[in-house]
Amino acid sequence: MGTPRAVTPDVAPTVLHPAVRLSQPPRTFTVAAVGDLLPESSVVAAAAEAGASSGRRYEPAALFTAIAPLVKWADLAICHAETPIGRPGDNPGVYGHSSIGGFLLIGPYELAEGIKETGFDRCSTASNHSNDFGLDGVVSTLDALDAQGLGHSGTSRTPAEAGPRVFTVNGVLVSHLAYTRFSNTGWPGDEWMLDTAKTMARVVNDVRTARALGAEVVIVSMHIAHELLNAPLPGDRAFIESLTAATKIDLVIESGPHVVQPVEMVNGTVVYWSVGNLVSGMGVPGRARYSDPRLLDGLMATVRFTEVSPGEFVVTTVPVTVCTDPVSKHVYAPAISVDDITLSSTLRGGLAACLARTQQVVGTAV
C-alpha cells in the first residue's frame, strides 16, 4: 500500500470579511390616523356591556378588537378624542347643552385605557367640544391620557405645556399639531388652553417653530365645523390651500363633518378632507339628521413616509374604510371582515354598504 497522496484543493479557501454598507437604508415609518371618537350614550352602554363580563366598569377596547391589528401595525397611530375624558369614577354622558344647542359631553376615564389597548400612540384633542367643561375638562382629559402613556396635541393644562413638540418615530423627528376652527362653547379666555386655527398665521408659526425644533415631518390634525358634507366647503378648501402654500406640511387630517370626504394632494401635501367617525351613536333611526347611514362610515388614514434624500420624504397613502355596527357599536374594517362568515349576514351586508358608500367618495379606499 503506497503512501497517501496529499490533495491540494482546486480553489483556495475563502477568507470571510464582514460586509461593508456603502449607504444607510432609507428611514421610513407608517402612520394610521382615525376620525371622531365620540362617546355618546349608546357607545358608553356598549363599553359597559363589554366590561360587565370582566368585572370592569367600561371596556372600550372591546369595540375596536377588529381594527386593533391595523392600528398596531402603524409606527405612529393617532386617535381623535373629540370630547373631554372624565376622572376616575366620574359618570360619563351629557351634562346639558352649549350656547348653540350642542350637547356638553364627557367620556369615561376608562376611554383612555381603551385607546391605549387598541394600539394608539397619541391623540388630537382640539375640537368643538374641547371647551365643554373649560380648563377642568382639559386637565382631566390630559391626565387620563398621560396615565396611559399616550401623547396628545391640541390642548394644554398650563402655558408651559403649550406649543409644538417633537418626538422620534423610527429615527425620524416628527411633530404632530392639532387645531380646531370652531367651538360649541366659545373660545377659552386663555389662548394657550386650546390650539385654534381662527387664522392661518397661528398654524404657520407653529409649523415653523416645529421645524426649528428639528421636525423632519409635520402632521396637522384639523377639526372643522360643517357637518354631513361629502366635500369641503370653498372656505375650508381655500384655508388649506393657502396654509400648505405658505409652509411645508407633510400630512393634513381633518375631522368634524362626521362623514367621509375625498383624499387629495394639495401643494404637495396629502390632505384627508374628512376621515369621518371612528365610533359614535349616530347613523341610527330616530336621530333626525344624525340618522344618516353615512355617519357609520369612517376612514383610517394609512400613510407611509420614506426618505429619498437626507431629510426629504415621499408620502404614499391608502385610505382604509372603517365602519361602525349600528347595533353593537363595534368597529370593523370591511375589506377584511365583509367575507367573515362568523359575522351575521346582516352585519356583513352593512359593512358592504359602508364600503360602497365610502368608495363613491374616496375611489381608492379599501
C-alpha positions as CSV (number, residue, x, y, z in Angstrom):
1,M,0.0,0.0,0.0
2,G,1.5,3.3,-1.1
3,T,2.0,6.5,0.8
4,P,-1.2,8.6,0.9
5,R,-1.1,11.4,-1.7
6,A,-1.6,14.9,-0.4
7,V,-4.7,16.5,-2.0
8,T,-4.5,20.2,-3.0
9,P,-7.8,22.0,-3.2
10,D,-8.7,23.3,-6.7
11,V,-9.9,26.6,-5.1
12,A,-8.1,28.4,-2.4
13,P,-10.1,28.7,0.9
14,T,-12.3,31.8,1.1
15,V,-11.5,34.3,3.7
16,L,-14.7,35.9,5.0
17,H,-14.8,39.6,5.7
18,P,-17.7,41.5,7.3
19,A,-20.0,43.2,4.9
20,V,-19.4,46.9,4.5
21,R,-22.6,49.0,4.0
22,L,-21.9,51.7,1.4
23,S,-25.0,53.7,2.4
24,Q,-27.6,53.7,5.1
25,P,-31.0,52.2,4.3
26,P,-33.8,54.8,3.9
27,R,-35.6,55.8,7.0
28,T,-39.3,55.0,6.9
29,F,-42.3,55.0,9.2
30,T,-46.1,54.4,8.9
31,V,-49.0,56.4,10.3
32,A,-52.6,55.4,11.0
33,A,-55.0,58.1,11.9
34,V,-58.7,57.9,12.5
35,G,-61.8,60.1,12.9
36,D,-64.1,61.2,15.7
37,L,-64.2,59.1,18.8
38,L,-67.5,60.3,20.2
39,P,-68.6,58.5,23.4
40,E,-72.3,59.1,23.1
41,S,-74.7,57.2,25.4
42,S,-75.1,54.1,23.1
43,V,-71.3,53.8,22.8
44,V,-70.8,54.1,26.5
45,A,-73.5,51.5,27.1
46,A,-71.7,49.1,24.7
47,A,-68.5,49.6,26.5
48,A,-70.3,49.0,29.8
49,E,-71.7,45.7,28.5
50,A,-68.3,44.6,27.3
51,G,-66.9,45.4,30.8
52,A,-69.5,43.5,32.7
53,S,-68.1,40.1,31.8
54,S,-64.6,41.0,33.0
55,G,-65.7,43.0,36.1
56,R,-64.6,46.3,34.7
57,R,-66.8,49.4,34.7
58,Y,-66.2,50.0,31.0
59,E,-64.1,48.2,28.4
60,P,-63.9,50.5,25.3
61,A,-61.2,48.4,23.7
62,A,-63.7,45.7,23.1
63,L,-65.4,47.9,20.5
64,F,-62.2,48.1,18.4
65,T,-61.0,44.5,18.5
66,A,-61.5,44.0,14.8
67,I,-59.4,47.0,13.8
68,A,-56.7,46.8,16.5
69,P,-54.3,44.8,14.3
70,L,-54.4,47.7,11.7
71,V,-53.8,50.3,14.5
72,K,-50.9,48.3,16.0
73,W,-49.4,47.8,12.5
74,A,-48.6,51.5,12.4
75,D,-45.4,53.0,13.8
76,L,-47.5,56.1,14.8
77,A,-51.2,55.6,15.5
78,I,-53.2,58.8,16.1
79,C,-56.8,58.9,17.5
80,H,-59.1,61.9,17.7
81,A,-60.6,62.3,21.2
82,E,-63.4,64.7,20.3
83,T,-64.9,65.1,23.8
84,P,-63.3,65.6,27.2
85,I,-62.5,62.5,29.3
86,G,-63.5,62.4,32.9
87,R,-61.6,61.5,36.1
88,P,-61.7,58.0,37.7
89,G,-65.2,57.3,38.9
90,D,-66.8,60.2,37.0
91,N,-70.1,59.3,35.3
92,P,-69.8,59.9,31.5
93,G,-72.6,61.3,29.4
94,V,-74.5,64.5,28.6
95,Y,-74.2,67.4,31.1
96,G,-76.6,69.9,29.5
97,H,-76.3,72.0,26.3
98,S,-73.9,74.5,25.0
99,S,-74.9,78.1,24.0
100,I,-75.5,76.9,20.4
101,G,-77.6,73.9,21.5
102,G,-75.0,71.1,21.2
103,F,-74.5,68.5,24.0
104,L,-71.9,69.0,26.6
105,L,-70.3,65.6,26.6
106,I,-67.7,63.8,28.7
107,G,-66.3,60.3,28.2
108,P,-65.4,57.8,30.8
109,Y,-62.0,57.7,32.4
110,E,-61.6,54.2,31.0
111,L,-61.7,55.5,27.5
112,A,-58.0,56.4,27.6
113,E,-57.2,52.8,28.6
114,G,-59.2,51.6,25.7
115,I,-57.4,53.9,23.3
116,K,-54.1,52.5,24.6
117,E,-55.1,48.9,24.5
118,T,-56.3,49.3,20.9
119,G,-52.7,50.4,20.0
120,F,-52.9,54.1,19.6
121,D,-49.8,56.1,20.5
122,R,-51.3,59.6,20.8
123,C,-54.5,61.6,20.2
124,S,-55.5,65.0,18.9
125,T,-57.6,66.7,21.5
126,A,-58.6,70.0,19.7
127,S,-62.3,70.0,18.7
128,N,-65.5,71.9,19.0
129,H,-66.1,70.1,22.3
130,S,-62.7,70.8,23.9
131,N,-64.0,73.7,25.9
132,D,-67.2,72.0,27.0
133,F,-66.0,72.0,30.7
134,G,-63.4,74.6,30.5
135,L,-59.9,74.1,31.9
136,D,-61.2,71.4,34.2
137,G,-62.2,69.2,31.2
138,V,-58.9,69.8,29.5
139,V,-57.0,68.8,32.7
140,S,-59.0,65.6,33.3
141,T,-58.6,64.6,29.6
142,L,-54.8,65.1,29.5
143,D,-54.4,63.5,32.9
144,A,-56.2,60.4,31.7
145,L,-54.1,60.2,28.5
146,D,-50.9,60.7,30.5
147,A,-51.8,57.9,32.8
148,Q,-51.7,55.6,29.8
149,G,-48.5,57.0,28.4
150,L,-50.4,58.5,25.4
151,G,-49.1,61.6,23.6
152,H,-51.5,64.4,22.8
153,S,-51.7,67.6,20.8
154,G,-54.3,70.4,20.7
155,T,-55.0,71.4,24.3
156,S,-52.8,72.3,27.3
157,R,-53.1,72.5,31.1
158,T,-50.6,75.3,31.5
159,P,-48.9,77.9,29.3
160,A,-45.6,76.0,29.7
161,E,-47.3,72.9,28.2
162,A,-48.5,74.7,25.1
163,G,-46.6,74.9,21.8
164,P,-45.2,72.4,19.3
165,R,-43.3,69.3,20.5
166,V,-41.0,67.0,18.5
167,F,-40.7,63.2,19.1
168,T,-38.9,60.4,17.3
169,V,-40.6,57.7,15.2
170,N,-38.2,55.1,13.7
171,G,-35.3,57.5,13.9
172,V,-37.3,60.4,12.2
173,L,-38.1,63.6,14.1
174,V,-41.9,64.2,13.9
175,S,-44.2,66.9,15.1
176,H,-48.0,66.4,15.4
177,L,-50.0,69.6,15.7
178,A,-53.8,69.8,16.3
179,Y,-56.3,72.6,15.9
180,T,-60.0,73.4,15.8
181,R,-61.6,76.1,13.7
182,F,-64.8,76.1,15.8
183,S,-66.0,75.8,19.4
184,N,-69.5,75.0,20.7
185,T,-68.9,76.9,23.8
186,G,-66.9,79.9,22.6
187,W,-63.1,80.3,22.8
188,P,-61.4,80.0,26.2
189,G,-60.1,83.2,27.7
190,D,-56.6,81.7,27.9
191,E,-55.4,81.1,24.3
192,W,-52.8,78.6,25.4
193,M,-55.5,76.2,26.6
194,L,-56.9,75.3,23.1
195,D,-55.0,75.4,19.8
196,T,-57.2,77.2,17.4
197,A,-57.0,77.8,13.7
198,K,-59.0,81.0,13.6
199,T,-56.2,82.5,11.5
200,M,-53.7,80.8,9.2
201,A,-50.9,82.7,10.9
202,R,-51.2,80.7,14.1
203,V,-50.7,77.4,12.3
204,V,-47.9,78.7,10.1
205,N,-45.9,80.0,13.1
206,D,-46.3,76.7,14.9
207,V,-45.2,74.7,11.9
208,R,-42.1,76.9,11.6
209,T,-41.4,76.5,15.3
210,A,-41.7,72.7,14.9
211,R,-39.2,72.8,12.0
212,A,-36.8,75.0,14.0
213,L,-37.0,72.3,16.8
214,G,-35.8,69.8,14.3
215,A,-39.0,68.3,12.9
216,E,-38.4,66.5,9.7
217,V,-42.1,65.5,9.2
218,V,-45.0,67.7,10.3
219,I,-48.5,66.3,10.7
220,V,-51.5,68.6,11.3
221,S,-54.9,67.5,12.6
222,M,-57.7,70.0,11.9
223,H,-61.2,69.9,13.3
224,I,-63.7,71.9,11.2
225,A,-67.3,72.9,11.8
226,H,-69.6,72.0,8.9
227,E,-71.2,68.6,9.2
228,L,-72.6,66.0,6.7
229,L,-71.0,67.3,3.6
230,N,-69.4,65.0,1.1
231,A,-66.7,67.5,0.1
232,P,-65.0,70.5,1.8
233,L,-66.7,73.9,1.6
234,P,-64.9,76.5,-0.6
235,G,-63.7,78.3,2.6
236,D,-62.2,75.2,4.1
237,R,-60.5,74.3,0.9
238,A,-59.1,77.8,0.5
239,F,-57.8,77.7,4.1
240,I,-55.8,74.5,3.5
241,E,-54.6,75.6,0.0
242,S,-53.3,78.8,1.5
243,L,-51.8,77.1,4.5
244,T,-49.9,74.4,2.5
245,A,-48.7,77.1,0.1
246,A,-47.3,79.2,3.0
247,T,-45.4,76.5,4.9
248,K,-44.4,72.9,4.4
249,I,-46.8,70.4,6.0
250,D,-46.5,66.7,5.2
251,L,-49.9,65.4,6.1
252,V,-53.3,67.1,7.0
253,I,-56.0,65.0,8.6
254,E,-59.4,66.8,9.0
255,S,-62.3,65.7,11.2
256,G,-65.6,67.3,12.2
257,P,-68.0,66.7,9.3
258,H,-68.7,63.2,10.7
259,V,-68.8,61.8,7.2
260,V,-66.1,60.8,4.7
261,Q,-64.7,63.3,2.3
262,P,-62.1,62.8,-0.5
263,V,-58.3,62.5,-0.2
264,E,-56.2,64.8,-2.4
265,M,-52.7,66.1,-2.9
266,V,-52.7,69.9,-2.2
267,N,-49.5,71.8,-2.9
268,G,-47.5,68.6,-2.3
269,T,-49.3,67.8,0.9
270,V,-51.6,64.7,1.4
271,V,-54.9,66.0,2.7
272,Y,-57.7,63.9,4.1
273,W,-60.5,66.3,3.9
274,S,-62.5,64.3,6.4
275,V,-61.9,61.0,8.0
276,G,-65.5,60.8,9.3
277,N,-66.3,59.0,12.5
278,L,-64.4,56.2,14.2
279,V,-67.4,55.4,16.5
280,S,-70.4,57.4,17.6
281,G,-74.1,57.0,18.4
282,M,-75.0,58.4,15.1
283,G,-76.3,56.7,11.9
284,V,-79.4,55.0,13.5
285,P,-83.1,55.8,13.2
286,G,-84.7,58.4,15.4
287,R,-81.8,60.9,15.4
288,A,-83.2,63.3,12.9
289,R,-80.4,64.5,10.6
290,Y,-78.0,62.3,12.5
291,S,-79.8,59.2,11.3
292,D,-77.9,59.4,8.0
293,P,-76.2,56.0,7.5
294,R,-73.1,57.8,6.2
295,L,-72.4,58.6,9.9
296,L,-71.5,54.9,10.4
297,D,-68.6,55.3,8.0
298,G,-65.0,56.5,8.5
299,L,-61.5,56.3,7.2
300,M,-58.2,55.2,8.7
301,A,-55.6,57.3,7.0
302,T,-52.7,54.9,6.5
303,V,-49.6,56.7,5.3
304,R,-46.0,55.8,4.8
305,F,-43.1,58.2,4.8
306,T,-39.9,57.1,3.1
307,E,-36.7,59.1,3.0
308,V,-35.4,59.6,-0.6
309,S,-32.6,62.0,0.3
310,P,-31.4,63.4,3.6
311,G,-34.4,65.0,5.3
312,E,-36.7,64.6,2.3
313,F,-39.6,62.1,2.4
314,V,-42.0,60.8,-0.2
315,V,-45.5,60.1,1.0
316,T,-47.7,57.2,-0.1
317,T,-51.2,56.7,1.3
318,V,-54.0,54.1,1.3
319,P,-57.4,55.1,2.8
320,V,-58.8,52.2,4.7
321,T,-62.6,52.1,5.3
322,V,-63.8,51.6,8.9
323,C,-67.4,51.0,9.8
324,T,-69.5,51.0,13.0
325,D,-72.1,48.3,13.5
326,P,-75.2,50.3,14.5
327,V,-76.3,47.7,16.9
328,S,-73.2,46.6,18.8
329,K,-71.1,49.7,18.2
330,H,-68.2,47.5,17.3
331,V,-65.9,48.9,14.6
332,Y,-64.8,46.8,11.6
333,A,-62.6,47.2,8.5
334,P,-65.0,45.9,5.8
335,A,-62.2,45.0,3.4
336,I,-61.1,42.4,6.0
337,S,-64.5,41.5,7.6
338,V,-67.1,41.6,4.8
339,D,-66.4,37.9,3.9
340,D,-66.1,36.7,7.5
341,I,-68.7,34.0,7.8
342,T,-68.6,34.1,11.6
343,L,-70.4,37.5,11.3
344,S,-74.1,37.7,10.7
345,S,-75.3,38.3,7.2
346,T,-77.0,41.5,8.3
347,L,-73.7,42.8,9.6
348,R,-71.8,41.8,6.5
349,G,-74.4,43.5,4.4
350,G,-74.0,46.7,6.4
351,L,-70.2,46.5,6.0
352,A,-70.6,46.1,2.3
353,A,-72.9,49.1,2.1
354,C,-70.4,51.1,4.2
355,L,-67.6,50.2,1.8
356,A,-69.6,51.1,-1.3
357,R,-70.7,54.5,0.2
358,T,-67.1,55.3,1.0
359,Q,-65.7,54.2,-2.4
360,Q,-68.2,56.6,-4.0
361,V,-66.5,59.5,-2.2
362,V,-62.9,58.1,-2.0
363,G,-62.5,55.9,-5.0
364,T,-59.2,54.5,-3.8
365,A,-60.5,53.4,-0.4
366,V,-60.2,49.7,0.6
